[in-house]
C-alpha cells in the first residue's frame, strides 16, 4: 500500500485540509489488504471511508499512479 498511498501523498498532501489529513492518517491504520480491496473496487468501501478524498485516491490509482 505504500506504493499507492505514498505516491498519492507525494502528489496531493500539500493541498490537504486538516480534515483530509486526519482522514489520510486513518487510512494508514487500515490493513493493507482491506484498503487495497476498497481502492481496487474488489469490495465496496464503507460509507465512512468512501469520501471525496477516497474517491480522489481511487481516481489517482486508476491513472496508473
Secondary structure, DSSP 8 states (H G I E B T S, - for coil): -HHHHHHHHHHHGGG--HHHHHHHHHHTTS-HHHHHHHHHTSS---TTT-SHHHHHHHHHHHTT-
